[in-house]
Amino acid sequence: MNKLDFTLSHQPDMSLLQIRLKQGQSFYAEPSVMASMDCGVQLKAGLKGGLLKSIGRAFGGESLIINTFSAPTADGEINLAPGPMGDILHYQLDGTGIMLQRGAYVANSEGVEVNGKWDGMRGFFSGEGMVLLKATGTGDLFFNTYGAILEHEVDFQNDFIVDTGYVVAFEDTLDYNVTTVPGLRAGGKLKTLFFGGEGLVCNFKGKGKVWIQTRTVSPFLRWVHPYRRVKKNNND
């Protein structure tokens, strides 16, 4: 297997992914995550898997364009730093599949395919969109979070409920549905959903892993909003 040599550092708040390519190796990454690279490393931007697959990834919150990093003549090192202030996780695929939330994808090795997967209304995670990303194949996958990341093992005996905004990834062995918080009265569901800041959750069933993040963007923006700089009227 064409396994990548990598190191994760500065976790969990300012994570950096360092990949050391051997001569002849290559990997794929989301545009704009490259922080630095050796001069011998080649970078090529383009569509991966054709136009339809690229459009599917775009609906899943990623770019149409995928960057390919390769080391054609000598070993080379690349540092990747995703946009969100948070953690990066490595997941080893071995003929398995994993679902990624919108914007979570960072990079993958050869042997892994990352495509958009239409999940209808089940994919409607807090307004994030109805297309998730699905990674399949054999190789290395890296994804990022906003905040630190928590791993939870779901088993057949116990369902697991996560606020939709905190779901980062989950193994495709799990089944899930988007619903309201259990126990809400029928007349109180809409009120809680629109005014209480709670309501939509993902209920996971089966056996597999779920990864959740310790922060989400929307609550942070609501917290920052009162402190924003406001332009004063010239007449004031």
Secondary structure, DSSP 8 states (H G I E B T S, - for coil): ----EEEEESTTTS-EEEEEE-TT-EEEE-TT-EEEE-TT-EEEEE-SSHHHHHHHHHHTTS-S-EEEEE-SSS-EEEEE--SSSB-EEEEEEEEEEEEE-TT-EEEEETTEEEEEEE-GGGG--TTS-SEEEEEEEEEEEEEE-SB-EEEEEEBTTB-EEEEGGGEEEEETTEEEEEEE-TT--GGGHHHHHHHSS--EEEEEEESEEEEEES--HHHHHHHHGGGS-----TT-
